[in-house]
């Protein structure tokens, strides 16, 4: 449920693009009535939305509040495009989605006719661009990360400073959450998860709190919430999961308080579904920076079943 907030500043359609007021415009779309959506989109509001989307690149940095806002929208969109307010939610999430980094399977069946051309213009690339649209499509196309995205960093310190890979993590996590049936998105997210797990394993434990206070922490929790853990594990993934599990087992010389236990716990959360892993006396075993998100993602999932 979205909380109604009192406005902190004035905004207008004419100035929201130049002032980068995407949050205000996103909240407007969330509150827009169904029967007026087509006419609102064909007005300057639609123009402003497209312009703000085009300002985004894979290197764009979002605040933690914007990441949380987009994650909340993603949760609602999981109900599908026939659910109430789905189109309002879609328009709002566009404002935090760089061109080319969102993919909807069978968009003709999911998106209404009045909005479909804008989706294809912003988020699907085509070499068959008409001269009239070529100038608006050429720039976003040159911003796509595929040609020069590079290898996923082998250390968390490198990852923290790599905006392309951080936004790639966020984009893949949200796309998988919305459409887990997309094979390409699923496989790419699984590869990112393996690389992230390996980087966590080699990170000095005393650096984790600092690193998780950056955007890396938001990206990690977005991946954990995506639901990728329900997928069948490959051999390499199973090995990472078992290594982390053994490291957390007192019977095998591990457990919380042993060296590297927090690294192992972070890795474990990448492979265990929320609700399938419990930490007894978590308040005593987990540091404060990790306790709250663990309780929100994992402990709350345990409550319905007791």
C-alpha positions, 0 to 999 in steps of 0.5 A: 500500500502506498502512503499518501504524502503531503507535497514538499514543493510545487511542481508543474508539467512545464518544469518537471523535466528541467527540474528532474521531478520524476518522483512527483510525476510518478505519484501523479500517475499512481493516483490517475483515474483509469478512464482518463489515462489515455487522454492524460498520456496524450497530453503534456504529461505523457511528453514529460514522462517520455522525456524523463525516461530518456534522461536515464542511462544505465549509469543513472544513480537512484536514491535509496528511497527511489529504489524502495519506491520502485521495488514496492511498485514491482511487488504490486506489478507481480499481480499481472497487467489485469490487476487494478491500477496495473497501468498506473504502476507501469507508468510510474516504474517507467520513470525509474527504468533506463531505456532498453532495460525493461522487457515485457513478454508479449507486450501486445497482450499486456499493454493497451493500444494507446500506450504500446507505441511508447513502450516500444519506442522507449524499451524495445530497440529496432534498426528499422527506425523511421527518419522522424523517430531516428533522432529520438531512438539513436541516443538511447540505443547508444546507451544500451549496456550490452556492447561494453558492459564488461565482466562482473567485478570480482570484488565488492569494492570494485562493484560498489564503484561500478554503476553499470553493474549495480543498475544491471543487478537492480534491473534484472531483479525487478524484471525477473520479479515481474516476469519470472518466465523470461528465460533470458532474464532468468539465466542472466540473473542467475549468472549475476547471482553466482558472481555476486556470491563469489565476490561476497565470499572473498570480502573481508568480513569487517568491510561488509557493514560499510559496503552494505550501507551503499547502493550495493545493499539495496541491490542485494536485497532487490535480488534476494526479494526477486524470487530467483531462489525458487529456480532449480540450482545448477551444480555450481550454484548448489556448491555455493549454497552448500559451502555457505550452509556448512560454514553456518553449521556449528556441527561442522565447526562453523556457526555465527561468531566464527570467521566469515559467518556473515559472508556465508549468511549473505551468500545463503540468502541468495539461494534459500527462499524466504521462509525456508531459513531461520536464524534462532535468536537472530537478535543476538547473532546478527548485527543491527545493519543485517538484522532488520532486512533479514527480519523483513525478508525472511522472518516475516515469510515464516510467520504465516506458517507458524 
